[in-house]
Amino acid sequence: MKIREATIAEARHSLTTPRRISWRIAAGLRRALLTILVLIQSLVAASYMTAILPYHGGNFLEMAIITLFFVLFVWISVGFWIGIFGFVLRCFGGDRFSPLGRHTAAELSTQPLARTAVVMPIYHEPIQRTFGGIRAMYRSLEKTGQIDHFDFFILSDSRNPDVWLAEQAAWHRLCTELGAGGHLFYRRRSLNQHYKSGNIADFLRRWGSGYEYMIVLDADSLMGGSTLVTMVQLMQAEPQTGILQTSPTLINARSMFARVQQFANHIYGPLFTTGLASLQLGEAVYWGHNAILRTQAFMKHAGLKRLPGPGLFHGPILSHDFVEASFMGRGGYEVWLEPELSHSYEESPPTLVDDLQRDKRWAKGNLQHIWLMLFEPGLRPAHRMAFLNGIMSYLASPLWLIFLVLTTI
């Protein structure tokens, strides 16, 4: 885990402490610089496109081609410059406005820990992998000497009796093996409404008031004990922070498809997430797992409602994590992405079919965000832009198809 030495951090604090230079000012300046760089690059590219067209944009068809090209190039350019931002910051030792950049290791070590629930919602997951991950995290926390501040909850939505009985047996064996009575719990919902977000909401209604913080995991998540402790210490040191998101690293790839994804994640993931975090700062997004939430604030501000619109925009929100982050921002809390919190891991889908099934769900969820981006009151502009970024992840492909069709006419 990368935490700067006290002497370096103290020197930086004396000149650039966020109490003297607001992160909001830094975010505004960085976003303005990003906008300028993207527009210059995209306008230059559009001018070249205009020059190679036969009528140089002189008719409706060519104007449509140029407009589509400009929009799509902006989309590509944003990703390019986010990576450059991350590269530059890493070359100069990281972002002084980030949560870890504002605190030395010595400062964090003085922070008292608070009761924290580590929750893992599951639905027909591989039992050996799921409970093996819990075992590893529990033992890692024991090594820190802080296990008494943490309780683990396995929140099952499994419907098949054979599956949930096997889960209960595995939980009982694990409790016995670890001596984790009173720290490791299993709960299965008899009525599993609203998917994962409903599972979390049910936990919060029943037990949320007993915990200051909640760390949310996926069934394939794995986090080091020292990372879990540091996350709680950062939340204690930053009372205005509502959500602190780590940047999970892909691991355990077996198939060629998954290995390619994992390789890409290891190569450009740190650059991109550092750049993204530097631009979002305290208005980052929540990815739904490997993150810590301030429980009472989350219960008060991040409740989800059904969408009132037609078709896709009617019913429960599917991609709930971005929405919950935006609601926390609306409630006055900061949301941070901290790429330097290491020992945070997840796994990727093993096959293209598995990836497409997940992507189908994500596509529906992100396109639902069109309604929230346009009509939900009180959201911060940065979170509306995060919605737009997610929407473009799926809207860009049909726009490219339209562009290719127009260029063949």
C-alpha positions, 0 to 999 in steps of 0.5 A, a space after each residue: 500500500 502506497 502511503 507517503 513518508 511523513 516528512 514528505 507529506 508534512 512538507 506538502 501539507 504546509 504549502 498545499 493542504 486541502 484546507 488551504 486549497 480546496 479540492 473543488 478548485 483543483 477539480 475545476 481547473 483540471 476539468 477545464 484543462 481537460 475540456 480545452 485539450 479535448 476540444 483542441 484535439 477534436 477540432 483539429 481531427 474534425 478539420 482534417 475530416 472536413 478537408 478530405 471530404 469531396 465537398 468539404 462539409 458543403 452539403 447535409 450528408 457531409 455535415 452529418 458525417 463531420 458532426 458524428 465524427 466530432 462527437 465520437 472523436 471527443 469520446 475517444 479523446 476524453 479517454 486518451 487525456 484521462 490516461 495522460 493525466 494519470 501518467 503525469 501524476 504517477 510520474 510526479 508521485 501521485 495526487 496530493 488531493 487524494 485521500 491517501 495524499 492528504 494523510 501520512 501513515 502516522 496520522 492514520 495510525 492514530 485514528 480509532 476504528 469503528 464497528 464495520 460490517 463487511 457484506 458479501 451479497 451472493 446469488 448461486 455463486 461457486 461455494 468454494 470460491 466464495 467462502 474461500 475468499 471470506 476465509 482469506 480476508 478474515 485471516 488477513 484481518 486477524 493478522 492486523 490485530 483489528 478483527 474485533 472491529 469487523 463483522 462479516 455478513 454473507 447475504 444470500 439471495 439463492 433460490 435453489 434449496 440445494 444451493 442454499 443448504 450447501 451455503 449454510 453448511 459451508 458457513 457453519 464449517 467456516 465458523 468452526 474452522 476460524 473460531 468466528 462465532 459472533 463475527 461471521 454471519 449468514 442470512 438468506 432472504 426468503 423474498 429477493 426483491 430488487 436484486 443486489 441493491 435490494 439485498 443490501 437494503 434489506 441488510 441495512 434495514 435490519 442491522 445497518 444502525 449497528 455499524 458505522 461503516 459498511 464495506 461492500 464486496 462481490 462474490 469474487 472480491 478479495 481484499 487485504 486486511 491492512 486495506 480494510 483497516 486503512 479504509 476505515 481509518 480514512 473514513 474516520 479521518 474524513 468525516 465528509 466522505 460518504 463513499 470511498 472506492 478502491 480500484 480492484 485489480 483483476 486476478 485468477 484468470 484461467 481462460 485466454 479471454 479472461 487473461 487478455 482482460 487481466 493483462 489489459 487491466 494490469 497494464 493501463 488500469 493504474 494509469 486510467 484510474 489515477 487520471 479518472 480519480 484526479 478529475 473526479 476528486 470528491 465527486 467520483 462514482 461508486 462501482 458497487 463493490 470493494 468500497 466502504 460506505 458511511 452507513 447512516 448517510 447511505 441509509 438516509 440519502 441513497 435509497 432508490 426509487 422506481 423510475 417513473 418513465 416509459 419502457 426501459 425507464 420504468 421500474 427498478 434501477 438496474 445499475 444502482 451504484 452510480 445512482 447511489 453515488 450521485 444521491 450521496 453527492 446530492 446529500 452533501 457527502 463526498 465520494 472518492 476513488 483512491 487508486 493507491 489502496 492496494 490489495 483490492 481484487 476481483 475476477 473477470 468473466 471467463 468467457 465471451 458469453 459470460 461477459 456479454 451476459 453481464 454487459 447486457 445488464 450493464 447496458 440496460 442499467 446505463 441507458 436507464 441513466 438517461 432519465 436520471 441525467 435529464 430529470 433527477 433534481 439536485 444532482 451535481 454536474 460531475 455526477 451527471 457527466 458520469 452518467 453521460 460517460 456510462 451512456 456513451 459506453 453503449 451509445 458509441 457503438 450504434 453511432 459508429 455504425 451510423 457513421 460508417 453507413 453515412 460514409 459509404 453513401 
